[in-house]
Amino acid sequence: MGTLPESYGNFDLVKRVKLDFTDVTVSKWRSRKSGLSVVHLDYEGEPMTIGIDGPHSSDLLPAPIVNGYFVVGTENNLANRGFSNGTNAWTDTDHTAYTISTAGEQGFLQLLPIYMDHILYPTITKAGFMTEVHHIDGKGQDSGVVYSEMQGRENTSGDLMALHSQRLVNHADSAYRSETGGLMEALRVLTSKQIKKYHETYYVPHNISLIVAGKLSSGTTSLLDVVQNKVETRIAEHGQDNGPRPTGWKRPFVETPSASRPSIEETIKRTVEFPEKDESMGELVLTFLGPPPNAFLERRAIEMLGNYLTSSTVAPLNKEYVEIEQPLCGYFYFGEDTRATRVDLPVYIGSVPTEHLDTFDAKLKESLQRIVKEGIDMERMTMILNREERQLRSKLESAKGDTFSGSIITDFLYGAEDGSNLKESMNDIKQFTELRGWSSESWTSLLQKYYIDAHPVIIIGKPSPALVDSLEKDEKARISQQIERLGPEGLKDAENKLEAAKAEHDRPIPTEMLTSFPVPDVKSISWIPVQSLQEIGAGRKPQRPATAAQDLEKHITSDGSPLPFFVQYDHVESDFVSVSAIFSLEKIPKHLRPLVTVYLSSFFSLRVKRQSGENLSHEEVVNKLEDETVSYDVGLGMSNAFTDTFRVSLKVETAHYETAVAWLKDLICGAQFEKDRLQIVIAKIQQSLPEMKRNGDNILGSLWAELVYNEDSTSRAGSVMSQLEHIPRLAKQLHESPLEVIAQFEEIRKHLTDPTTARFSVAGNVLGLEKPRSIWAKHFGEKHPGTELSPVPLAANTLSAIGKSPAKKAIVMTLPTIESSYVTHTARGIQGFDHPEYAVVRVTSEVLSATESYLWRYIRGSGLAYGAYVSPDVESGLLSFTLYRSSNSLGAFHEAAKVVKGLVDRSIELDQTTIDAAKSSIVYGVTKNVATPGRAALVSFSNQALKGVPKTYQVDLLEKYQAVTKEDILAALEKYFLPLFIPSSSVNVTVTAPSKAEQVVEGLNAAGFDVEQRALEVDPDEVEEGEESESGSDSESESDSDSEEEYR
């Protein structure tokens, strides 16, 4: 990289930091004209950007005026064309961050000026406010995107406790007291004029930092050139080029009353009730005040102290409170919230039996005092510091931007304006080195100072059945009064205003505006190279031809004889290597399937007899794993697919490759099932269930899986509602007949270790391994003789009768802990990873679900739900339409049906620009899923070993996506997507608030569904006696940002 100038146009270089432990260079710039800050994290990787404003505001700003046009959704539609998946935003107490990521810099630099225009100069209209924030519909119901989100959050235990805590910790004039999402009562009276005033005050250039992370071909100057010539000119046009510190400006939080954060002079303790009919478990949060935000070493030390106390089953607090036969809680979490003057140090404690809630804080203080008295186990603390550093270095290979963006944001909010805090805030390795020199007394002094001598604010979260009933009663009464107040004319007027707002929201974007923003060339994207070699096992016939890189093949074949079992090697540039074992669960008997959850939970918590003959206690197992690995993990399947397989993974530094393979063998084959350890594992699961069943998503997935899968499905058997039924029985059986239970776990292992089901993976720096193949023969050769490899079990094989032919059935369950609805409609789709229609179905689903596309505009844009999307699952052959946090799920369903029917009958236009944007957005999804060495290797293994498709299958599909035509999409809509909205070809699962259940049931019946209504009410005493509770079954886990959802 060339030498950066000291200034560029209006921008002066404030600080340049070159980190010596990774290839990241940070340069911070500020405009002397507008005060706009620009920070570039320069490293190899696709560019992403984070634009932040200092204080909180709504994260849902309407569209900007772009080139003279007022058009809603412009920035997201253009983002979709630029190899992105739209913009996003999050709001914290002290800032709002607007984010966008692109595949390649061409689309990024094109989009940047429009992205900044969207933030600085939105058109905040009454129509936009109605759809995005709040409105009353023609039936007198409250809706809106923000309102839907808060309806799903406001009365949850976490939100109620957090609000009470921050109001007690902070004084009356502090902005830290705010509920940044907006309380429903406040949203109902908020106006667009108030939002405009707020935006004018705080959305100003000198209160914004533009953070760009990733490599630009021409370096930082190409970024500054765009900002100088296309952003600064717009700022000047609006008369906002008033310098870094306009007259009267005060830096939010730092120079306002919020900066005053006096000590908590005495312990404050309050009880907050939350709606829940199961009174068995509650929660606590203790909030202490910590050091200043620029005390980087001390803050890191506090973080490491929290890890020491709680990070594993052998951590002091976990041993005393969680890893016991009758747990006093389910988990601890020591957190930190960055604030001006001094940070907050919240301690979260979950799944606490209600009889212990009032005395828990006193007992915890006694435990911490004892730890101080006994001193810190310095050997374990050193191990924690070493492991944290290994994990940091591992993260730097895959997520440099995410690793440092938090530090950059905090520096903008609270750091010295001359950038003098920046390097120290990012110098994690130096901090770890310094902390290794600390003594036991240094650590105990820290614990004493911040968690024992200091007074906390204590919030006890207590479940309340009475609150469930009162919330339902009060909401119905409020709606009734609202309808009466408005009267027929008022309701009609509300409906007309809403329809007018929706029409304004749906105004088409001029085609010439979109087409003037060219779709980048896919060839501009660079792909991470993966060398791959697959050994299917001596004597086995390959299911499909496999390709192998010559370098890798030579390296593997020169190391001993061919293996008698399946191993795939995927080489990428890395300092680490991951080894995994994947076993089929297909042959496990039905009666044992619910026990797989316990087997998973106990996997790293049992005594192990090693191949060497050494016997390790469960504490020794955990300590050694923590000391010798970067990470270790066990679960069902990979990337939310193949959930009828069992996966174990360990990631280590390359030098510890054999250590990882040996651990894999010992953990699978040498674990000792014993009553005492199983009892503790089962007790922990049982204690966590009340908290898990308060989550609408969990229950939705559980009911859905019960409906569409049969009893051979492992994920169904491991669901929340299935576990509510089976775990208490298992606990009782273990107490009465421990040998029977132990025999059941041994039987699970026998099926698990069947040689015909095993597939092993080696991913990472394979060429750097001295003995990549012979080590497997040494540790697994005897256990896995050459036998025929069984097929990978697929979800399609465990569909229930309804799953195979979805029709008419609907289940509506009321959940007292939520106030909105979570919904899934399911129909048959395409099945098979190489299905010839996959490209068409994938593009069609993106046409419907993309940001600012049809479902977004008609549902989210109408304020009917916070999220709505369709998703094909080619493993099961099912297609689903899902609503998330919906304030009006029936209205959202009918709007979605109207859209699809309208597209099919051509009454709603399907324009080419929407198709182009959908294809471009898919490119971003494909790129993201192979954007790091680890992900690229994972996709290579999943493709070849599990899906039976080529290594580069997703990249190869890009050409097929481009070939999809408008007629192809319209045909797919009619053939696959329209049946989602026809009861005779679909099923429905709805989890909703008690106050909404009657309306939902009536609406689904009227639509043509046969509705079964349920209520989730579990009596803990009855469950413990072994009686059946309301049962259901599993959810497939919610996809995360690193999932392979794109490719299922």
N, C-alpha and C positions, 0 to 999 in steps of 0.2 A: 504494500500500500504506500502511495506517495505521501510526502509530508503535507499535513493539513495546514492551510493558511491560518493566520490569526483572526482574519475577518473575511466575510463573504457577503457582499451586498449590505443589507441592513444588519447582518448577524455578526456578532463578536463571539469568539471562542471563550467560554467561561472556564472550562476545565477539560483536560484530556487525561484519561486514565487507561493505562495498559496493564492488564492483569498478568501476573507472571506465572499463574498456575493453569491458565487456559488461553485459547487464542481469541480473546475478546478485547476489543478496544472501544472505550466509551468516550464520546465527545459530546459535551454539553454546550449549547449555543443559546444566545438571547438576542432578540431584535432590539436595537436601540431606539427604533421608531415605534414599535407596537408593544414591546415587552414579551412577545410570544417566545416561549422556550422550546427548543428542539433538542432532543437527545437521540443519538444514534449509537446503538450497540452493533458494532461491526463484527461479523463472524460468518463462517460458511453456513448458509441456510436460507430458506425462502423468506422474503420479507413479510413481517407482520407489523401492525401499528397499534398503539394504544394512545388515544387522546384523552386527557383527563382535565377536569376542572376541579378547583380546590374544594369548594363546598358541595354539599349534596344538592341535587335537584332531580326533577323527573327524568328518568332514563328513556322516556318515550316521547321524543320531540317529533312533531309532524315534519313534513318535507320542506326542503329549502326552495327558494326561487332560483332556478338554474337557467342561466342564459335567457332570463326574462319570462320563463314559464313557471307557473305555480303548479306543481304536480306532486301528488302524494306518492311516496315509495320510490322516487327517482334514484336515490342513492343506493338502495338495495337492489333494484333492477340492474343498475349499471355495475354494481359489485358482482352480481351473478354472472354478468357477461365477462368480467375481468378475472376469471378463474378464482372466484371466491364463493362463499356460501352466504353472502349478505353480511351486514354489520351486526354487531351485538353490543350489549352494554351491561354493566353491573353498577349497583349503587351501594357504597359503604357509608358509614356514618359521616365520614369527613371528605368524601369525594365521589364523583361519578366517573367511571371509565368507559369510553366508547372504543370498541375494538373491531379490527378487521384484519383478516389474514388472506393472503393470496398465494397462488402457486406461480412463482415467477415474478420478476420485477416490472415487466411491461404493463400488465394490468394494474399493478400496485401504483406506479407513478401516474398512470392515467386517472386513477380513481381518487388519488390523494386530495386534489383541490376540491372536488365535489364533497368528499368526506368531511373536510374542514368547513365547507360552506354549510353543510347539514348541521354541524355543531354550533357554529357561530350565528347563522342567519336563518333559522327555521321560520316558517310561517305558522304561527300558533293561532289557529282559528277555532271558533266555537264548534264547528263540525269535527275537526280533529280531536278536540277535547272530549266530545261526546263519545266517539268510538274508542279512543285510546285510554281515556281516564274513567269517566263515569257518565251514565245516562239512566233514565227511567224508560222502560219500554211500554208498549201499548197495553200490557197486562198489569202494569204497576210494579214490575220487578226491576231491581237495580242490576245494572251490568256495566261493562267497560273492561278493557284489558287490565288496567291497574287494579280496578275493583275486583275482578276475578282472581287475580293473584292474591290480594290481601284477604279475600274471602276464604281462600285456601290456607292462609297462614295465621291470621290475626289471633285466633283463639286456640292455637296449638300451644303445648306446654312450653316449648322453646321460646316462642315469640313473647308469650305473656311474661315469662320469667325475665327475659332479656330487657323488656321495656321497664319493668319494675326496678330491675337492678340499675340500669343506667340513669333512671330518675332519682335514685337514692344516692348514687355515687357522685353525680354532678349537680352543681347548684342551679338555681332557677334561671339564671341568664345564660347558661351554657347550651350551645347547640348540640353537644353530645347527648342531651336528653331526648333528642328527636327520634321518632319512629320514621325512618327514612322511606319506608315503603308507602306510608300514608295510611292512617287508621281509617276504617270504613266510614265512621261517623264524620271525619274531617273531609274525606273524599266526596261525600254526598253534598257538601256545601262549598267545595272548592270551585273556583271559576277560572276560565282561561285568562282573564285579565290579571289574576294573581300570579299565574305561571309566567305570563309575559313580563310582569314587573320583576319577578325573581330572575328570569333569564337576562333581562337588560342589566341587572346589577352584577351578576356573577359570571355570566358567560361572555367574558371579555378577554382579549388576547393576553393581557398581562396576568391572567389567572388560569392560563392553560399551558400545559406542557404536552408537546407532541413527541411521543416516544416511538422510535422505529427500531425494530430488531431484525437483523438479517443482512445478508450480503447484497450490495448493489454493485453492478459491474463497473461503474465509474466512481465508486466510492461515495463518501459522504457528500461530496460537492454536487452530485446529481440530485440528491435529496434537497440540499439547500437551494439549488437552482429552481426546482419546482416550487418550493415554499416562497422563495424570494419573488419570483415572477408571476405566480398564479394565486398565492394566498395573501401575501403582504399587500398586493394591489387591491384585492377585495377589502381588506381591512382598512386601507386608506380611503377607499370609496365610501365606506361607512363612517368615516370620521373617527376611527378608533386608534389612529396612530399617535397616541398621546404619551408614548414612552413607557418604560418599565414600571414607573410609579406615578400615575396621574394624581393630581391634587386631591387629597382627602382619602386616598385608597389605603385601606388597612388589610394586611395579609390575613386571610381567614384563619381562625383558630389560634394562630401564633400571636397576632396583635389585637385580638378581640377578647371580650370577657371569658370566652371558652378557655383561654390560656391559664386562667386562675383555677388551679386544681389543688386546693389545700388538702392536708392529710385527713384521713377519716379518724376522728378523735375518739370514737368509741364504736364497738361492734354493733351493727344494726342488723336485726333479724326479722324477716317478714315471711308470712306464708301466703302463697298465691295459689288459688284453686284453678284447675283446668278441667274442661269437660271430659269425663271418662267414667263409664259405668263399672269398669274393673278397678276396684280400689286397692288392689294388692301392692302396686308399685308406684313410687313417686320419684322425684329428681331433686337435685340441689345444684346451685351455683354459688360459689364463694368468690367475690371479687375483691382483690387487693390492689393497692397502688404500687407501681414498680419504679424503676429508675427512669431518667430522662431518655427521650428517643435517640439521642446521640451517644448514649453510653453503650456502644456496640458490643464490647467485650462482656460487660456485665449482663446485657440482654441475652447474649449467646450462652453464657454460663447458666442463666435461669432456664433457658430452653433445654440444655443438657441435663440440668438437675431434674426437670420434669420427666425427661426420658429415663433417667436413672430410677426414679420413683415408680414409673408406671409402664415402661415400654414392652415388657414381656411378662410371661407367667411367673418368672422368678424375681421380678422387681419387688421391692419391699412392700409397697402398698397393695399390689396385686396379691402377693402371698398372704397378706394378713386379711384382706377384705373380700377378694374375689375367688381365689383358689382354695376354697374351703367347702365343706359339705353343705353348709347353709350360708351362701354368700350374703354379705352385708351390702353389696352393691354389684352391678354388672360391669362397670368400667369407671376409670378416672381419665380425665383429660386436662392437662395443665396448658392453658393457652396464653396468648398475648394479643392485645388490641393496641395498636400504635395510637398514641394521643399526644397532644402538645404538653409540654412541661414534664409529664411523667406518664408512662404507659400503664394500661390496665392489665392485671394478671388474673384472669378468671380461671377458676378450677371447676370443671363440670363433673358431676357424679351422677350416673344414670342407673336405673333399675334398682332403686333402694326400697326395700320392704317398708311399707308405710309406718310400721311400728318403730322403725329406727330413724325416721326422718328428723324428729325434734332433737335427738341427742347425737346425731352423726357428726356435726361439726366439732363438738367437744372431744369425741373419741378420736377424730382425725388429728386434732391438735396434740393430743397425748401421743399419738403414733409418731408425729413429726418430732416432738420433743425427745422421744426415745431414740429416734434415728440420729439426732444431733448428739445425744449423750454417748451412743455406741460408736459413732463415727461412720465415715463413708468407706465402703469397700473399694479401695483405690484400684485394685486389679480390674474390677468390673467397670469402674468409671473410665479407666483407660481404654478398655474394650469398647465402650459406648462411643468415646471420642474417635477412636480409630474407625469404627463402623460408619459413623456419621460422615467422616471424611471420604470413605470409600463410596458411600451412597451419593455424596455430592459429586465426586468425579464421574460416577456412572451417569448421573442426571445431566452433567455437562456435555456428555456425548449426544444426548437426545433432545435437550430442552434448554439451551442456553438463554433464550429469551425469557422463558418462564422462570428460570432460576434467578435472574437478576431484575426482572421487571418490578417486583415488589420493593426492592431496595431503591430503585430509581423513583418510583412513585412516592415512597416515604421521604426521600431526599427533597423532592419537589414540594411536598406538603410541609415538612418540618425542618429540613436541612438548612445549612448556611447558604445564603444566596450566592456566595462566591464559589460554590462547589467544593469547598474545603473538606466537607464531610463525606464526599462521594466515594473516594477510594477506600476509606476505612469501613464504610458501610457494606462494601462488596468483598472485602478481603477475608473471606471465610476461612481459608486455609491458615492464614496467620493467626486467627482467633483460636482455631483448634490447637495449633502449636503452643500458644501461650497457655491455654487451659491445661495442657498436659503437664505443665510445671506447677499447677496448683496443688496444695496439700489438702488433706482431709479437713483441716481446720478452716481452710479457705471456703470449701464447699459448705460446711455446716454453718459458718458465719452467714453465708448468703441465705441459706434456708431459714436461719433464725431471724434475720433482718426482715425478709419480705413475707414469710408465711407463718411465723410464730409470734414475733413481737408486734407486727402490724395488725391493725384492726380491719376486718373485712366487712363488706355488706353481704349478708347471707340471705338468699332467696330459696325458700322451700317450695317446691312444686308438688301440690297434693291433688290427686284425682278426686273429682266431685260428680257423683251421679245426679245430684240436685241441679248442678249447673247445666248438665245436658238437657234436662227438661226445661229449665228456665230459658236457656238460649233459644230452644225451638219455639217455646211459647211466645217469648218476646219478639222474635223475628216474624212469626206469623201475625202477631198483633201490630207490629210496625208496618208491615206490608198492607194489612187490612186498613189501617188508618191512612196510609199513603193513598190507597185506591179511593177511599172515601173522600179524602181531601181534594184529590184531583177531579173526581167525578167523571162522568162519561166524556164530557167535552175536553177536560184536561188530559185524559188518557188518549183520546184521539189526537190531540195536539202533540202529545209526547211521541206518539207513533209517527206522525207526519214529520216532526223534527228529526227523528232518528232516521227515517227513510231518506230524507233530504241529505243528512250527514253521510249516510252510506253511499248515496249517489255521488256526492262530492268526492268521497274517498275512492270511488271506483272510476273516476274520470280517467280515460285512457291517456297514457303517456304518448306524446307525438312520436310516431315511428322514426322520423328523421332524427330526433334527439337520441334515441337509443342506437340507431345504426351509425350515428356519427362517432360512437364509442366502439371502436373495433374490437372484436374478439381476438385475443392474443393467439399466437401460433403455439400449438402443443409442443412443437420442436424446441421452443425456448426453455422448456423445463428440463432440468438435469435430474437423472434418476440415480439413486444409490446402487452401485453394482453389488450383486450377490453371486458368489460362486457356490454351486450346490452339487452335492453327490449323495445319491440314495443307495444304500445297501439294503435290499429287501430281505436278505437272509439266504444262506446257501441252500440251493435246491429248490427255491421258490421261483415261480414264474411271475415276471412283472406284469402288473395289470395294464400298464401303459408305458411306452418308451420313456426313459428318463435321460435327461441331458446332464453332462458333467463337465465342469471346467477342467482343462488339462492340468493346471497347476495343482488344483485340489485333489484330483484323481491320483496323480503321481504321489502326492504327500500321504494320502490315505493308504493306497495299495502297497506302499513301501513299508508299512508298519504292521507286520504280522499277517495271519491268514484271514480270509473272509469270515465274517461273523455269521452265526447260525440264526440270527434274529434281525429285526428291522431297526436300522439306524439311519437317520438323514443328517448330513452335515451341511450347514449353511454358513459360509464364510463371509464376514463383513469386516471392515476396518474398525477395530475396537481394542480396548485394553482389558476387556472382560469376555467371559464365555458363560453361556447358560446351558445347563443340561436339564432335560425334561423327560418324563415318562408318561405316556398316555395309554390307559388300559380301558378296554370295553367293559361296561357294566351290564351288557345285554343279558347275560346268563344268571344274574342275581335273582333269586326267587322273590316273588311279590312281597312276602311277609318280612323280608329283610331290607327291602328298599328304603323304608322310612328311617332305618338305622344308619344309612349312608351319611346323613347330616352329622350324626354324632362321631362317626369314623373320621370325617373331614375335620371336625373341631378338635378331635383328640390327637391328630396325626403327629404334631410336634410336641405333644404334652405327655408322652408315655415313656416309661423306662425302655431302654433299647439294649439288646444284646448284639454286640458288633461281630463281624466276621472273625475278628481277631480273638474272640472269646471274652473281650472286655465287657463288663456290665456297667451301663451308665444309668444313673438316676434321671428322672425327667428334668431335674434342674441342671444336671451336667449336660444333658442333650441340648437344652436351650442355650446355655452359656457357650458351648462349643460352636453351635450353629451361628450365634450372634458374632462370635469371634472370627469365624473362618469364612463367612459368606458376605456378599453384598446384600442379598435378599433371598428369602425362601418362601414358597407359596404352594398351596394345595387348593384344588377346586374342581368343579365340574366343567369339562370342556375347555374351549379356547374362544375368546372374544365373543362370548354370548352365543356360541354355537356348539353343537356336539355335546349337549348336556347329559347324554347317556354314556359319556366317557369320564374317567377319573384321571386328573392331571396333577403331577408333582413337578415343581420346577425349583432349581437352585441356581443362583447367579454368583460367580466368584471371579476373582482376579485370575488371569490366565495361568499363573504359576500354581494355582490350587485346583486345577482341573481334576486330577485324580481324587482329591479330597471330596469334590462334589459328587463324582460317580460313586465313590464308596458310601457316602451319606445316602445317596439315592437307594442303594441296595439295602443298607442297614435299616433305614426308616420303613421301607416297604416290607422287608422280610424279618427284621429283628425286633420290631415293636412288641412289647409285652402287655397284653390286655389284663388289667388287674382291677378288682372291684373299687379300691379306694380312688384311683385316678379317674375311672369311668364315672364314678359317683359325682365327682367334682365337675367334670365336663358336662354331664347331664344337668346338674343343678344350675350351672351358668346359663345353659341354653334355656332351661325352664324359666329362669328369672328374667331373661331378656325378651320373652315372648309378649308380655303385656305392652311393652314399649313398641315392639315391632308391629303389633296389630293396630296401633294408632295411626299408621301411615296408609293413606288412601291408595298409593301406588302398590304397596305390598299386597293389600287385600284384593285389589283389582287383578293383579297378576295371578294370585292364588286361585281366585274364582275362575279366571279364564282358563288356567291349566286344568282345573278340575273338570271343566266343561269339554275341552277339546282333546285332552289326552286320556289314555286309559291307565290302569294300575301298573303297567310296565314302564311308565315314565319316571325316571329318577328325579327330575326337577319337580314334577308334581308331588312326589312323595316327600320331598324336602321343603315344601312350601310352608309358610307361616301357619296356615289353617290346618294343614295336615299335621304339623308338629304340635299344635295345640291339642290335638287328639292323641298323638302317639307318645310324646315325651313323658307326660305324667305316668302313663302305663309302663313305660320302660323303666322309669325311676322306681316304681313299685316292684317290678319284676326283678330288678337288680338287687333290691333290698331283700327280697324273699328267696330268690333263686339265682345267686350271682353266677354260678357255674354255667347255667343255661344261657345267660346273657353273654358271657365270655365266649362260649361255644358259637354263638351267633356271629360275633365279630370275627372269630377265626374262620367261619364259613365264608364271610364276606371277603376276607383276605385270600382264601383259597380260590374263589372265582376271579378275584382281581388279578392274581398273579398267574393265571392261566397263560402259558407261553404263546398260545395262538392269538392273544388279544393285544400283545405289547408292541408299542411303537416308541422308539427313543429319538430324541432330538439333541443335536449339538449345534449351538448357534453363537456366533461371535468370531473371535480371532482364532479360527481353526488352524490356519497355516502357522500360527505361532505355538501350537501344541506339539510337544516332543513326541508323544505317543497318542495320537488321536483315536486309534482303533484298538490297539492291543489292551489298553486299560479296560475297555468294555468286556473283552474276553476274560480278563483276569477276575473281574467282579461279578459278571453275569453269565459267563459261558456255561457254567454247570447248571444254573437254574433255568436257563432258557435254551434247551436243545432245539435243533432245527425242526419245526413243525409248520404246517400250513397256516398262513396268516388269515384271520377272520376279517370280514368286511367291517368298516367303521359303522357303528349303529347310528341311524338317522332318526330324527324326530318324526318323520313321516311314518315310521314303523310302529309308533306308539300312539297314533291317533285313536280317539274313541269313535264310536259310531257317529256321533254328532260332528266330531272333528273331520271325519271323512265326508260327511254330507251335511254341512251346516244349513239349518233351516228352522225358522220360527221361534226357537227357544230364546228366552231372555231371562236373566237373573238380575234382580235389583236388590242390593244389600245396603242397609243403612249403617253408617259408621258415626258414632256420636262425637268423634274427635275432629270431624271436618265440617265445613259449611258450604263447600262447593262440590263438584262432581268429577269423578274420574271414569272414563268410558272407553270401551273397545267394542267395535263391531267387526265381525270376522266372516270371510267367505273363502271359497276355494280359490287358489291362485295357481301359479306354475310351480312344478317340483323338479329339482335337479339343478346342480351348480352349472352344468353346461347346457341347460335348456335353450333351444334355438330362439325362443321368444324373450330371453332374459333381457337383452339390450333394450328391446321395445318397452317391456314392463318397467324396467329401471328408469328410463327416460320419462315415461308417463307418470310414474310416481313422483318424480322430481318436478314435472310440470305442475302437478297439483300442490305439492308440499313446500316448494322452495319459498324462501323469504319474499314477501310481496307478490307471490303468485296467487292462485285461485283460492285455496283454503285459507291462506293468510288474510286475503282481502275480505272474503265473505264471512269468515268466522272471527278471527282475531280482529280484523278491521271493523267488525260490527260490535266488538266488545263482548262476544258470547263465550269466549274461552281464552285462557292465556296461551294455550298451544293446541294445534290441530295438525295431524299429518296422517298420510297413508304409508304403509310399509309392507313390501313383499318379503316373505320368508321362504326362500327356495329350498331350505332343508325340510321343512314340514309341509310345504305346498299350500300354505295359508297366506291370505292377504288380509291386512287389518287396517281399520280406520280408528284412530285414537284421539281422544280429547283429554286435555290435561288442565286441571283447575278450571272447570267450566262453571260459569254462573247460570247458564241456561243450556243444558245439554240437549234438550229436545229441539230448541231453536237452532243450535249448532248442527245437529243431525239433519234437520230439514234443509238448512242452507247448503250443507255439503251435497245432499241429494240433488238439490236444485242445480248446483254447479255442474255435477257430472251429467245429469240428464240434459242440461242445457248445452253442454259441449257435444254430447252425442247427437242431439237433434239439430245442432248447428244454430240454435237460438242465442247461444253465447259463443262469441268468436274465439277461436284458437289461433292466435297470430304467430307468425314466424319468429318474432323477436323473443317471445316467451319460450319457444322451443330452443332457440339459440342460447338463451340464458340458462335454461335447465341443463343443457349439454355442458356448458361451461362450468356450471356449479358442480357437476359430477366430476369434472376433471380435478377440481380442488379436492373433493372427497377422496379420489383415488390417490392423489399426490400426498395428502395428509397421512394416509394410512401406510405409506412407505417412505415417509419423510425423514426417518431416523434409521441408523443401522439396525437397532433392535427390532423396530417395526418391519423393516424390509425383510429381515431374516425370518420373523414370525410369519409373515404373509407367504413367504416361499415354502415354509414347512406346511402351513395350513393348506395351501393350494395343492401341493404334490402328495403329501402324506395322508391328508384327510378328505379333501374334496376330489382328488383325482383329476386335477386340471393342471395345465402348464404353470411353471414358476411365475411367469410374467402375465398370467391370465388377465388381471385387471387392466394392465397397461395395454395388452392386446385388444381388449374390449373397446378402448377409446375410439378406434376406427369404426367399430360397429355402432357405437353411440352416434357418431357423426352421420352415419348412413340412415338413421331412423327418420322417417318422413312424417309429415302431418297426418296423412291417411293411416299410417301404421299406428300412430297414437290414438286417433279416433276409434280405430278398430279395437285396440286394447282396452280403451275406456268402456266400450260397449260389452266386450267379452268378459273382462275380469273385474273392472272397477264398479260398473253399474250394479252388479249383483250384491255389492256391499250394502246397498241402500234399499234392497228389496227383501222383506222378511222371509219370503219363501226360499231365499238362497243365502241367508246369513243368520248369524246369532249375535246376541248382544249381552255384554256384562256391564253393569253400572254400579259403582260404589258412590253413595251420595249421603248428604246430610239428612237427618230425620225430618227436618222441615220441608225438604224437597221431594221426599219419597213418593207421596201420594200423587203429586203432579206428574212425576216421571213414570210411575206405573200406569196411570191413566193414558198418558201420551203414547207409550209403547204398545199398550193394548189397542189403542185406536189406530196405530200404524199397522197392526196385523201380527204382532208378536204374541206368543203364549208366555205370559210373565209369571215367574216364580219370585215371590218377595221373601227376603230373609233379613234378619237383624243379628248383628254380631254382639251378643251379650254372653260373656263367659263368667260363670260363677267359679272362682278359684277353688272353693271348698269342694264343689262337686267334681271338678277336674281332678283334684288330688285323690279323690276316692275312686278314680278310674272310670267315672261315667263319661259318656260321649259328650263332647262339646259340639258346637257348630263346626262342621268340618268342611274343608275345601281342599284345594290343592294349589299347586305351586305357580309361582310366577317365574317366567324367564326374567333374568336380571335385567334391570334398566340399562340400556346401552350407554357407554361413557364416551368421552372424547377420543379415546384410543381404540374404540371397538372396530370390528370389521363389519358393522351393520351394512355398509355399502355393498358388501359382497355376498351376503347370505342368500 
